[in-house]
Amino acid sequence: MKKKSIKNITLTRLIQVFLLSMLVIIAIITLSYRSFFQFVVENKVISIAEIIQAGLTSHMKAGIMEKRAYFLEEISSVHDVGSIEIIRGDAVIQEYGESNFN
């Protein structure tokens, strides 16, 4: 059996450590990007929800409930919203009544 030289042993160990460290770095980068994109999507959803809330609140306070469908259509077309489901709290139902629009 042929003996390995110190040079070969060292090179083999360095390659193993290098490959292992590369895998760890790739895993960390992957998780960081995933978290970053998740954060961006959450912020986008929250900003769109706030815009919708502001639009609906302004038209409810203006007293023009008959144009509700118009406001919802405008909000959905401007901000690329596929569907809107409005969940009303008890205080809103008491003030404005039940909603039949989804």
Gaussian input, Z-matrix of N, CA and C with variables (Angstrom, degrees):
# hf/3-21g

backbone

0 1
 N
 C     1     B1
 C     2     B2     1     A1
 N     3     B3     2     A2     1     D1
 C     4     B4     3     A3     2     D2
 C     5     B5     4     A4     3     D3
 N     6     B6     5     A5     4     D4
 C     7     B7     6     A6     5     D5
 C     8     B8     7     A7     6     D6
 N     9     B9     8     A8     7     D7
 C    10    B10     9     A9     8     D8
 C    11    B11    10    A10     9     D9
 N    12    B12    11    A11    10    D10
 C    13    B13    12    A12    11    D11
 C    14    B14    13    A13    12    D12
 N    15    B15    14    A14    13    D13
 C    16    B16    15    A15    14    D14
 C    17    B17    16    A16    15    D15
 N    18    B18    17    A17    16    D16
 C    19    B19    18    A18    17    D17
 C    20    B20    19    A19    18    D18
 N    21    B21    20    A20    19    D19
 C    22    B22    21    A21    20    D20
 C    23    B23    22    A22    21    D21
 N    24    B24    23    A23    22    D22
 C    25    B25    24    A24    23    D23
 C    26    B26    25    A25    24    D24
 N    27    B27    26    A26    25    D25
 C    28    B28    27    A27    26    D26
 C    29    B29    28    A28    27    D27
 N    30    B30    29    A29    28    D28
 C    31    B31    30    A30    29    D29
 C    32    B32    31    A31    30    D30
 N    33    B33    32    A32    31    D31
 C    34    B34    33    A33    32    D32
 C    35    B35    34    A34    33    D33
 N    36    B36    35    A35    34    D34
 C    37    B37    36    A36    35    D35
 C    38    B38    37    A37    36    D36
 N    39    B39    38    A38    37    D37
 C    40    B40    39    A39    38    D38
 C    41    B41    40    A40    39    D39
 N    42    B42    41    A41    40    D40
 C    43    B43    42    A42    41    D41
 C    44    B44    43    A43    42    D42
 N    45    B45    44    A44    43    D43
 C    46    B46    45    A45    44    D44
 C    47    B47    46    A46    45    D45
 N    48    B48    47    A47    46    D46
 C    49    B49    48    A48    47    D47
 C    50    B50    49    A49    48    D48
 N    51    B51    50    A50    49    D49
 C    52    B52    51    A51    50    D50
 C    53    B53    52    A52    51    D51
 N    54    B54    53    A53    52    D52
 C    55    B55    54    A54    53    D53
 C    56    B56    55    A55    54    D54
 N    57    B57    56    A56    55    D55
 C    58    B58    57    A57    56    D56
 C    59    B59    58    A58    57    D57
 N    60    B60    59    A59    58    D58
 C    61    B61    60    A60    59    D59
 C    62    B62    61    A61    60    D60
 N    63    B63    62    A62    61    D61
 C    64    B64    63    A63    62    D62
 C    65    B65    64    A64    63    D63
 N    66    B66    65    A65    64    D64
 C    67    B67    66    A66    65    D65
 C    68    B68    67    A67    66    D66
 N    69    B69    68    A68    67    D67
 C    70    B70    69    A69    68    D68
 C    71    B71    70    A70    69    D69
 N    72    B72    71    A71    70    D70
 C    73    B73    72    A72    71    D71
 C    74    B74    73    A73    72    D72
 N    75    B75    74    A74    73    D73
 C    76    B76    75    A75    74    D74
 C    77    B77    76    A76    75    D75
 N    78    B78    77    A77    76    D76
 C    79    B79    78    A78    77    D77
 C    80    B80    79    A79    78    D78
 N    81    B81    80    A80    79    D79
 C    82    B82    81    A81    80    D80
 C    83    B83    82    A82    81    D81
 N    84    B84    83    A83    82    D82
 C    85    B85    84    A84    83    D83
 C    86    B86    85    A85    84    D84
 N    87    B87    86    A86    85    D85
 C    88    B88    87    A87    86    D86
 C    89    B89    88    A88    87    D87
 N    90    B90    89    A89    88    D88
 C    91    B91    90    A90    89    D89
 C    92    B92    91    A91    90    D90
 N    93    B93    92    A92    91    D91
 C    94    B94    93    A93    92    D92
 C    95    B95    94    A94    93    D93
 N    96    B96    95    A95    94    D94
 C    97    B97    96    A96    95    D95
 C    98    B98    97    A97    96    D96
 N    99    B99    98    A98    97    D97
 C   100   B100    99    A99    98    D98
 C   101   B101   100   A100    99    D99
 N   102   B102   101   A101   100   D100
 C   103   B103   102   A102   101   D101
 C   104   B104   103   A103   102   D102
 N   105   B105   104   A104   103   D103
 C   106   B106   105   A105   104   D104
 C   107   B107   106   A106   105   D105
 N   108   B108   107   A107   106   D106
 C   109   B109   108   A108   107   D107
 C   110   B110   109   A109   108   D108
 N   111   B111   110   A110   109   D109
 C   112   B112   111   A111   110   D110
 C   113   B113   112   A112   111   D111
 N   114   B114   113   A113   112   D112
 C   115   B115   114   A114   113   D113
 C   116   B116   115   A115   114   D114
 N   117   B117   116   A116   115   D115
 C   118   B118   117   A117   116   D116
 C   119   B119   118   A118   117   D117
 N   120   B120   119   A119   118   D118
 C   121   B121   120   A120   119   D119
 C   122   B122   121   A121   120   D120
 N   123   B123   122   A122   121   D121
 C   124   B124   123   A123   122   D122
 C   125   B125   124   A124   123   D123
 N   126   B126   125   A125   124   D124
 C   127   B127   126   A126   125   D125
 C   128   B128   127   A127   126   D126
 N   129   B129   128   A128   127   D127
 C   130   B130   129   A129   128   D128
 C   131   B131   130   A130   129   D129
 N   132   B132   131   A131   130   D130
 C   133   B133   132   A132   131   D131
 C   134   B134   133   A133   132   D132
 N   135   B135   134   A134   133   D133
 C   136   B136   135   A135   134   D134
 C   137   B137   136   A136   135   D135
 N   138   B138   137   A137   136   D136
 C   139   B139   138   A138   137   D137
 C   140   B140   139   A139   138   D138
 N   141   B141   140   A140   139   D139
 C   142   B142   141   A141   140   D140
 C   143   B143   142   A142   141   D141
 N   144   B144   143   A143   142   D142
 C   145   B145   144   A144   143   D143
 C   146   B146   145   A145   144   D144
 N   147   B147   146   A146   145   D145
 C   148   B148   147   A147   146   D146
 C   149   B149   148   A148   147   D147
 N   150   B150   149   A149   148   D148
 C   151   B151   150   A150   149   D149
 C   152   B152   151   A151   150   D150
 N   153   B153   152   A152   151   D151
 C   154   B154   153   A153   152   D152
 C   155   B155   154   A154   153   D153
 N   156   B156   155   A155   154   D154
 C   157   B157   156   A156   155   D155
 C   158   B158   157   A157   156   D156
 N   159   B159   158   A158   157   D157
 C   160   B160   159   A159   158   D158
 C   161   B161   160   A160   159   D159
 N   162   B162   161   A161   160   D160
 C   163   B163   162   A162   161   D161
 C   164   B164   163   A163   162   D162
 N   165   B165   164   A164   163   D163
 C   166   B166   165   A165   164   D164
 C   167   B167   166   A166   165   D165
 N   168   B168   167   A167   166   D166
 C   169   B169   168   A168   167   D167
 C   170   B170   169   A169   168   D168
 N   171   B171   170   A170   169   D169
 C   172   B172   171   A171   170   D170
 C   173   B173   172   A172   171   D171
 N   174   B174   173   A173   172   D172
 C   175   B175   174   A174   173   D173
 C   176   B176   175   A175   174   D174
 N   177   B177   176   A176   175   D175
 C   178   B178   177   A177   176   D176
 C   179   B179   178   A178   177   D177
 N   180   B180   179   A179   178   D178
 C   181   B181   180   A180   179   D179
 C   182   B182   181   A181   180   D180
 N   183   B183   182   A182   181   D181
 C   184   B184   183   A183   182   D182
 C   185   B185   184   A184   183   D183
 N   186   B186   185   A185   184   D184
 C   187   B187   186   A186   185   D185
 C   188   B188   187   A187   186   D186
 N   189   B189   188   A188   187   D187
 C   190   B190   189   A189   188   D188
 C   191   B191   190   A190   189   D189
 N   192   B192   191   A191   190   D190
 C   193   B193   192   A192   191   D191
 C   194   B194   193   A193   192   D192
 N   195   B195   194   A194   193   D193
 C   196   B196   195   A195   194   D194
 C   197   B197   196   A196   195   D195
 N   198   B198   197   A197   196   D196
 C   199   B199   198   A198   197   D197
 C   200   B200   199   A199   198   D198
 N   201   B201   200   A200   199   D199
 C   202   B202   201   A201   200   D200
 C   203   B203   202   A202   201   D201
 N   204   B204   203   A203   202   D202
 C   205   B205   204   A204   203   D203
 C   206   B206   205   A205   204   D204
 N   207   B207   206   A206   205   D205
 C   208   B208   207   A207   206   D206
 C   209   B209   208   A208   207   D207
 N   210   B210   209   A209   208   D208
 C   211   B211   210   A210   209   D209
 C   212   B212   211   A211   210   D210
 N   213   B213   212   A212   211   D211
 C   214   B214   213   A213   212   D212
 C   215   B215   214   A214   213   D213
 N   216   B216   215   A215   214   D214
 C   217   B217   216   A216   215   D215
 C   218   B218   217   A217   216   D216
 N   219   B219   218   A218   217   D217
 C   220   B220   219   A219   218   D218
 C   221   B221   220   A220   219   D219
 N   222   B222   221   A221   220   D220
 C   223   B223   222   A222   221   D221
 C   224   B224   223   A223   222   D222
 N   225   B225   224   A224   223   D223
 C   226   B226   225   A225   224   D224
 C   227   B227   226   A226   225   D225
 N   228   B228   227   A227   226   D226
 C   229   B229   228   A228   227   D227
 C   230   B230   229   A229   228   D228
 N   231   B231   230   A230   229   D229
 C   232   B232   231   A231   230   D230
 C   233   B233   232   A232   231   D231
 N   234   B234   233   A233   232   D232
 C   235   B235   234   A234   233   D233
 C   236   B236   235   A235   234   D234
 N   237   B237   236   A236   235   D235
 C   238   B238   237   A237   236   D236
 C   239   B239   238   A238   237   D237
 N   240   B240   239   A239   238   D238
 C   241   B241   240   A240   239   D239
 C   242   B242   241   A241   240   D240
 N   243   B243   242   A242   241   D241
 C   244   B244   243   A243   242   D242
 C   245   B245   244   A244   243   D243
 N   246   B246   245   A245   244   D244
 C   247   B247   246   A246   245   D245
 C   248   B248   247   A247   246   D246
 N   249   B249   248   A248   247   D247
 C   250   B250   249   A249   248   D248
 C   251   B251   250   A250   249   D249
 N   252   B252   251   A251   250   D250
 C   253   B253   252   A252   251   D251
 C   254   B254   253   A253   252   D252
 N   255   B255   254   A254   253   D253
 C   256   B256   255   A255   254   D254
 C   257   B257   256   A256   255   D255
 N   258   B258   257   A257   256   D256
 C   259   B259   258   A258   257   D257
 C   260   B260   259   A259   258   D258
 N   261   B261   260   A260   259   D259
 C   262   B262   261   A261   260   D260
 C   263   B263   262   A262   261   D261
 N   264   B264   263   A263   262   D262
 C   265   B265   264   A264   263   D263
 C   266   B266   265   A265   264   D264
 N   267   B267   266   A266   265   D265
 C   268   B268   267   A267   266   D266
 C   269   B269   268   A268   267   D267
 N   270   B270   269   A269   268   D268
 C   271   B271   270   A270   269   D269
 C   272   B272   271   A271   270   D270
 N   273   B273   272   A272   271   D271
 C   274   B274   273   A273   272   D272
 C   275   B275   274   A274   273   D273
 N   276   B276   275   A275   274   D274
 C   277   B277   276   A276   275   D275
 C   278   B278   277   A277   276   D276
 N   279   B279   278   A278   277   D277
 C   280   B280   279   A279   278   D278
 C   281   B281   280   A280   279   D279
 N   282   B282   281   A281   280   D280
 C   283   B283   282   A282   281   D281
 C   284   B284   283   A283   282   D282
 N   285   B285   284   A284   283   D283
 C   286   B286   285   A285   284   D284
 C   287   B287   286   A286   285   D285
 N   288   B288   287   A287   286   D286
 C   289   B289   288   A288   287   D287
 C   290   B290   289   A289   288   D288
 N   291   B291   290   A290   289   D289
 C   292   B292   291   A291   290   D290
 C   293   B293   292   A292   291   D291
 N   294   B294   293   A293   292   D292
 C   295   B295   294   A294   293   D293
 C   296   B296   295   A295   294   D294
 N   297   B297   296   A296   295   D295
 C   298   B298   297   A297   296   D296
 C   299   B299   298   A298   297   D297
 N   300   B300   299   A299   298   D298
 C   301   B301   300   A300   299   D299
 C   302   B302   301   A301   300   D300
 N   303   B303   302   A302   301   D301
 C   304   B304   303   A303   302   D302
 C   305   B305   304   A304   303   D303

   B1=1.4394
   B2=1.5288
   B3=1.2990
   B4=1.4451
   B5=1.5290
   B6=1.3182
   B7=1.4543
   B8=1.5224
   B9=1.3463
   B10=1.4674
   B11=1.5132
   B12=1.2894
   B13=1.4616
   B14=1.5362
   B15=1.3016
   B16=1.4660
   B17=1.5261
   B18=1.2935
   B19=1.4553
   B20=1.5310
   B21=1.3409
   B22=1.4634
   B23=1.5298
   B24=1.3210
   B25=1.4668
   B26=1.5262
   B27=1.3173
   B28=1.4635
   B29=1.5270
   B30=1.3215
   B31=1.4648
   B32=1.5262
   B33=1.3089
   B34=1.4679
   B35=1.5225
   B36=1.3129
   B37=1.4751
   B38=1.5327
   B39=1.3149
   B40=1.4623
   B41=1.5264
   B42=1.3025
   B43=1.4702
   B44=1.5221
   B45=1.3235
   B46=1.4635
   B47=1.5382
   B48=1.3106
   B49=1.4649
   B50=1.5254
   B51=1.3214
   B52=1.4540
   B53=1.5329
   B54=1.3250
   B55=1.4676
   B56=1.5274
   B57=1.3232
   B58=1.4577
   B59=1.5307
   B60=1.3242
   B61=1.4653
   B62=1.5266
   B63=1.3157
   B64=1.4616
   B65=1.5296
   B66=1.3195
   B67=1.4621
   B68=1.5253
   B69=1.3200
   B70=1.4661
   B71=1.5275
   B72=1.3120
   B73=1.4693
   B74=1.5183
   B75=1.3183
   B76=1.4684
   B77=1.5234
   B78=1.3236
   B79=1.4676
   B80=1.5252
   B81=1.3064
   B82=1.4696
   B83=1.5260
   B84=1.3168
   B85=1.4657
   B86=1.5261
   B87=1.3152
   B88=1.4611
   B89=1.5242
   B90=1.3165
   B91=1.4662
   B92=1.5258
   B93=1.3278
   B94=1.4621
   B95=1.5279
   B96=1.3306
   B97=1.4540
   B98=1.5146
   B99=1.3264
   B100=1.4621
   B101=1.5196
   B102=1.3142
   B103=1.4640
   B104=1.5255
   B105=1.3228
   B106=1.4557
   B107=1.5275
   B108=1.3344
   B109=1.4531
   B110=1.5261
   B111=1.3209
   B112=1.4491
   B113=1.5359
   B114=1.3165
   B115=1.4617
   B116=1.5292
   B117=1.3209
   B118=1.4645
   B119=1.5289
   B120=1.3200
   B121=1.4696
   B122=1.5279
   B123=1.3247
   B124=1.4660
   B125=1.5256
   B126=1.3203
   B127=1.4670
   B128=1.5291
   B129=1.3287
   B130=1.4639
   B131=1.5262
   B132=1.3143
   B133=1.4668
   B134=1.5274
   B135=1.3264
   B136=1.4637
   B137=1.5277
   B138=1.3233
   B139=1.4681
   B140=1.5258
   B141=1.3348
   B142=1.4627
   B143=1.5254
   B144=1.3396
   B145=1.4630
   B146=1.5280
   B147=1.3228
   B148=1.4676
   B149=1.5287
   B150=1.3208
   B151=1.4678
   B152=1.5238
   B153=1.3241
   B154=1.4659
   B155=1.5203
   B156=1.3213
   B157=1.4607
   B158=1.5311
   B159=1.3148
   B160=1.4657
   B161=1.5220
   B162=1.3309
   B163=1.4634
   B164=1.5138
   B165=1.3270
   B166=1.4619
   B167=1.5263
   B168=1.3214
   B169=1.4644
   B170=1.5213
   B171=1.3285
   B172=1.4683
   B173=1.5206
   B174=1.3179
   B175=1.4627
   B176=1.5223
   B177=1.3412
   B178=1.4645
   B179=1.5237
   B180=1.3251
   B181=1.4628
   B182=1.5253
   B183=1.3204
   B184=1.4641
   B185=1.5206
   B186=1.3343
   B187=1.4585
   B188=1.5154
   B189=1.3165
   B190=1.4675
   B191=1.5196
   B192=1.3256
   B193=1.4631
   B194=1.5264
   B195=1.3426
   B196=1.4641
   B197=1.5301
   B198=1.3287
   B199=1.4626
   B200=1.5269
   B201=1.3138
   B202=1.4565
   B203=1.5341
   B204=1.3232
   B205=1.4624
   B206=1.5295
   B207=1.3238
   B208=1.4671
   B209=1.5236
   B210=1.3506
   B211=1.4549
   B212=1.5268
   B213=1.3226
   B214=1.4679
   B215=1.5237
   B216=1.3053
   B217=1.4736
   B218=1.5262
   B219=1.3201
   B220=1.4637
   B221=1.5341
   B222=1.3149
   B223=1.4650
   B224=1.5232
   B225=1.3263
   B226=1.4640
   B227=1.5280
   B228=1.3194
   B229=1.4707
   B230=1.5263
   B231=1.3094
   B232=1.4562
   B233=1.5225
   B234=1.3038
   B235=1.4577
   B236=1.5262
   B237=1.3243
   B238=1.4657
   B239=1.5229
   B240=1.3125
   B241=1.4577
   B242=1.5207
   B243=1.3373
   B244=1.4618
   B245=1.5090
   B246=1.3156
   B247=1.4595
   B248=1.5213
   B249=1.3156
   B250=1.4548
   B251=1.5248
   B252=1.3034
   B253=1.4593
   B254=1.5175
   B255=1.3086
   B256=1.4569
   B257=1.5207
   B258=1.3185
   B259=1.4546
   B260=1.5186
   B261=1.3219
   B262=1.4591
   B263=1.5246
   B264=1.3187
   B265=1.4532
   B266=1.5212
   B267=1.3175
   B268=1.4628
   B269=1.5261
   B270=1.3372
   B271=1.4634
   B272=1.5289
   B273=1.3278
   B274=1.4704
   B275=1.5195
   B276=1.3257
   B277=1.4704
   B278=1.5262
   B279=1.3292
   B280=1.4678
   B281=1.5266
   B282=1.3422
   B283=1.4624
   B284=1.5266
   B285=1.3477
   B286=1.4697
   B287=1.5243
   B288=1.3101
   B289=1.4696
   B290=1.5184
   B291=1.3208
   B292=1.4697
   B293=1.5213
   B294=1.3153
   B295=1.4568
   B296=1.5150
   B297=1.3211
   B298=1.4567
   B299=1.5236
   B300=1.3144
   B301=1.4592
   B302=1.5227
   B303=1.3281
   B304=1.4755
   B305=1.4914
   A1=109.57
   A2=114.15
   A3=120.14
   A4=109.88
   A5=117.43
   A6=121.97
   A7=109.18
   A8=114.26
   A9=118.92
   A10=108.54
   A11=114.63
   A12=118.97
   A13=109.25
   A14=115.49
   A15=121.05
   A16=109.66
   A17=116.65
   A18=121.85
   A19=110.75
   A20=117.09
   A21=121.12
   A22=111.66
   A23=116.83
   A24=121.10
   A25=109.69
   A26=116.58
   A27=121.48
   A28=111.11
   A29=116.11
   A30=120.38
   A31=110.94
   A32=117.60
   A33=121.73
   A34=110.41
   A35=117.15
   A36=121.19
   A37=110.92
   A38=117.24
   A39=120.10
   A40=112.02
   A41=116.67
   A42=120.69
   A43=110.05
   A44=117.85
   A45=121.28
   A46=111.41
   A47=116.10
   A48=120.53
   A49=110.33
   A50=117.03
   A51=121.51
   A52=111.03
   A53=117.29
   A54=120.81
   A55=111.61
   A56=116.15
   A57=119.95
   A58=110.93
   A59=117.05
   A60=119.72
   A61=111.30
   A62=118.45
   A63=121.43
   A64=110.95
   A65=117.15
   A66=120.31
   A67=110.96
   A68=117.31
   A69=121.17
   A70=110.30
   A71=117.56
   A72=121.39
   A73=110.45
   A74=117.77
   A75=120.99
   A76=110.55
   A77=117.33
   A78=120.55
   A79=111.23
   A80=117.22
   A81=120.94
   A82=110.92
   A83=117.43
   A84=121.28
   A85=110.65
   A86=117.29
   A87=121.55
   A88=110.54
   A89=117.27
   A90=120.53
   A91=111.38
   A92=117.27
   A93=120.36
   A94=111.08
   A95=117.34
   A96=119.83
   A97=111.24
   A98=117.06
   A99=120.90
   A100=110.13
   A101=117.54
   A102=121.51
   A103=110.87
   A104=116.80
   A105=120.88
   A106=111.15
   A107=117.81
   A108=120.65
   A109=111.42
   A110=117.38
   A111=120.96
   A112=109.71
   A113=116.34
   A114=121.83
   A115=110.74
   A116=117.16
   A117=121.64
   A118=110.41
   A119=117.05
   A120=120.72
   A121=110.28
   A122=117.47
   A123=120.46
   A124=111.18
   A125=117.08
   A126=120.42
   A127=111.45
   A128=117.07
   A129=121.00
   A130=110.16
   A131=116.82
   A132=120.90
   A133=110.60
   A134=116.63
   A135=120.12
   A136=110.72
   A137=117.91
   A138=119.89
   A139=111.23
   A140=118.03
   A141=120.52
   A142=110.00
   A143=117.25
   A144=120.31
   A145=111.18
   A146=117.35
   A147=120.14
   A148=111.31
   A149=117.27
   A150=120.43
   A151=110.08
   A152=116.45
   A153=120.65
   A154=110.02
   A155=116.66
   A156=120.56
   A157=110.68
   A158=116.95
   A159=119.89
   A160=111.04
   A161=117.37
   A162=120.53
   A163=112.61
   A164=116.15
   A165=119.41
   A166=111.40
   A167=116.59
   A168=119.72
   A169=110.62
   A170=117.23
   A171=119.62
   A172=111.41
   A173=118.66
   A174=117.99
   A175=111.14
   A176=118.52
   A177=119.63
   A178=110.31
   A179=117.34
   A180=120.35
   A181=111.50
   A182=116.84
   A183=119.75
   A184=111.41
   A185=117.72
   A186=121.23
   A187=113.86
   A188=117.90
   A189=120.48
   A190=109.76
   A191=115.77
   A192=121.38
   A193=112.03
   A194=118.16
   A195=119.75
   A196=112.15
   A197=117.83
   A198=121.14
   A199=112.27
   A200=117.30
   A201=122.51
   A202=111.35
   A203=117.29
   A204=120.87
   A205=111.13
   A206=116.48
   A207=120.73
   A208=110.65
   A209=116.95
   A210=120.60
   A211=111.22
   A212=116.90
   A213=120.36
   A214=111.13
   A215=116.78
   A216=120.75
   A217=110.76
   A218=116.80
   A219=120.58
   A220=111.22
   A221=116.53
   A222=120.59
   A223=110.12
   A224=117.06
   A225=119.41
   A226=111.97
   A227=118.35
   A228=119.27
   A229=112.08
   A230=117.46
   A231=120.17
   A232=111.98
   A233=118.22
   A234=121.61
   A235=113.70
   A236=118.30
   A237=123.16
   A238=112.49
   A239=116.24
   A240=121.64
   A241=107.32
   A242=116.40
   A243=120.55
   A244=113.25
   A245=117.12
   A246=121.00
   A247=108.75
   A248=115.00
   A249=121.36
   A250=107.35
   A251=116.04
   A252=120.79
   A253=107.02
   A254=115.59
   A255=120.77
   A256=108.27
   A257=115.57
   A258=121.40
   A259=106.54
   A260=115.80
   A261=120.05
   A262=110.36
   A263=114.92
   A264=120.77
   A265=110.37
   A266=116.24
   A267=120.84
   A268=111.98
   A269=117.36
   A270=120.47
   A271=111.06
   A272=117.11
   A273=120.75
   A274=110.09
   A275=117.45
   A276=120.31
   A277=110.46
   A278=117.27
   A279=120.02
   A280=111.17
   A281=116.38
   A282=119.22
   A283=112.81
   A284=117.08
   A285=120.37
   A286=113.64
   A287=118.60
   A288=120.91
   A289=111.76
   A290=114.60
   A291=121.46
   A292=110.19
   A293=115.52
   A294=120.69
   A295=108.90
   A296=116.21
   A297=120.41
   A298=110.80
   A299=116.97
   A300=121.27
   A301=109.61
   A302=118.20
   A303=123.61
   A304=109.46
   D1=136.04
   D2=-175.77
   D3=-86.16
   D4=134.19
   D5=179.33
   D6=-79.85
   D7=142.43
   D8=175.74
   D9=-84.22
   D10=144.28
   D11=178.22
   D12=-82.66
   D13=161.37
   D14=178.80
   D15=-61.04
   D16=-36.16
   D17=179.38
   D18=-60.84
   D19=-45.93
   D20=179.89
   D21=-66.93
   D22=-40.95
   D23=179.42
   D24=-63.61
   D25=-45.90
   D26=179.91
   D27=-62.43
   D28=-44.85
   D29=179.68
   D30=-63.15
   D31=-41.98
   D32=178.94
   D33=-62.65
   D34=-45.43
   D35=179.46
   D36=-64.72
   D37=-41.64
   D38=178.98
   D39=-63.56
   D40=-39.74
   D41=177.74
   D42=-64.84
   D43=-41.66
   D44=178.65
   D45=-63.40
   D46=-45.06
   D47=178.78
   D48=-64.43
   D49=-41.56
   D50=179.08
   D51=-62.03
   D52=-46.50
   D53=179.60
   D54=-63.70
   D55=-42.01
   D56=178.95
   D57=-64.53
   D58=-43.17
   D59=178.84
   D60=-65.83
   D61=-35.71
   D62=176.88
   D63=-64.33
   D64=-41.23
   D65=177.87
   D66=-63.58
   D67=-41.23
   D68=178.44
   D69=-65.02
   D70=-43.48
   D71=179.49
   D72=-63.92
   D73=-42.81
   D74=178.51
   D75=-62.83
   D76=-40.90
   D77=177.97
   D78=-63.28
   D79=-42.61
   D80=179.37
   D81=-64.85
   D82=-43.60
   D83=179.03
   D84=-63.31
   D85=-41.99
   D86=179.85
   D87=-61.84
   D88=-46.79
   D89=179.68
   D90=-65.94
   D91=-35.67
   D92=178.85
   D93=-66.31
   D94=-44.66
   D95=178.61
   D96=-64.06
   D97=-40.49
   D98=178.79
   D99=-60.89
   D100=-46.02
   D101=179.08
   D102=-63.98
   D103=-40.79
   D104=179.94
   D105=-62.94
   D106=-47.62
   D107=-179.21
   D108=-67.61
   D109=-34.26
   D110=175.50
   D111=-62.94
   D112=-42.78
   D113=178.27
   D114=-61.97
   D115=-43.03
   D116=-179.75
   D117=-63.82
   D118=-43.88
   D119=-179.76
   D120=-64.73
   D121=-42.52
   D122=178.37
   D123=-60.68
   D124=-43.20
   D125=178.80
   D126=-64.26
   D127=-39.04
   D128=179.01
   D129=-64.38
   D130=-44.16
   D131=179.82
   D132=-63.69
   D133=-42.90
   D134=179.89
   D135=-64.72
   D136=-40.81
   D137=-179.91
   D138=-66.38
   D139=-39.55
   D140=177.75
   D141=-66.12
   D142=-40.81
   D143=178.58
   D144=-62.95
   D145=-38.11
   D146=178.20
   D147=-67.89
   D148=-36.87
   D149=177.05
   D150=-65.04
   D151=-44.12
   D152=178.73
   D153=-62.83
   D154=-44.30
   D155=179.57
   D156=-60.89
   D157=-43.69
   D158=179.88
   D159=-64.26
   D160=-42.62
   D161=179.42
   D162=-63.68
   D163=-44.58
   D164=-179.68
   D165=-68.86
   D166=-39.83
   D167=178.98
   D168=-63.24
   D169=-42.41
   D170=-178.81
   D171=-65.30
   D172=-39.19
   D173=-179.34
   D174=-75.80
   D175=-28.31
   D176=176.41
   D177=-70.74
   D178=-38.78
   D179=179.48
   D180=-71.90
   D181=-26.01
   D182=179.57
   D183=-75.64
   D184=-13.38
   D185=177.14
   D186=77.86
   D187=25.35
   D188=179.46
   D189=-114.35
   D190=63.39
   D191=-176.71
   D192=-66.57
   D193=-24.29
   D194=-179.51
   D195=-67.73
   D196=-18.41
   D197=178.33
   D198=-98.87
   D199=21.37
   D200=-177.93
   D201=-59.00
   D202=-45.99
   D203=-179.31
   D204=-61.67
   D205=-37.18
   D206=178.42
   D207=-62.55
   D208=-45.98
   D209=179.93
   D210=-63.07
   D211=-43.41
   D212=-179.83
   D213=-64.69
   D214=-38.32
   D215=178.43
   D216=-66.30
   D217=-41.63
   D218=178.58
   D219=-63.87
   D220=-43.89
   D221=179.97
   D222=-62.44
   D223=-44.71
   D224=-176.77
   D225=-69.63
   D226=-32.53
   D227=-178.86
   D228=-78.18
   D229=-34.02
   D230=-177.05
   D231=-74.30
   D232=-37.91
   D233=-171.86
   D234=-109.22
   D235=18.74
   D236=177.65
   D237=53.84
   D238=44.97
   D239=177.98
   D240=-92.29
   D241=126.26
   D242=-178.89
   D243=-75.48
   D244=-41.42
   D245=178.65
   D246=-152.04
   D247=154.91
   D248=179.87
   D249=-126.92
   D250=128.33
   D251=172.74
   D252=-123.03
   D253=118.52
   D254=-175.85
   D255=-98.23
   D256=122.01
   D257=177.98
   D258=-107.33
   D259=116.62
   D260=-176.12
   D261=-97.05
   D262=138.52
   D263=174.02
   D264=-80.30
   D265=169.67
   D266=-178.30
   D267=-60.65
   D268=-40.53
   D269=-179.24
   D270=-63.90
   D271=-38.89
   D272=179.68
   D273=-69.60
   D274=-40.19
   D275=178.24
   D276=-63.38
   D277=-40.07
   D278=178.75
   D279=-64.60
   D280=-38.40
   D281=-176.82
   D282=-79.27
   D283=-41.46
   D284=-172.71
   D285=-112.37
   D286=-10.06
   D287=-179.62
   D288=89.99
   D289=177.25
   D290=179.62
   D291=-70.35
   D292=151.62
   D293=177.30
   D294=-111.33
   D295=138.90
   D296=176.76
   D297=-111.95
   D298=13.44
   D299=-176.76
   D300=-108.79
   D301=129.34
   D302=175.07
   D303=-128.91

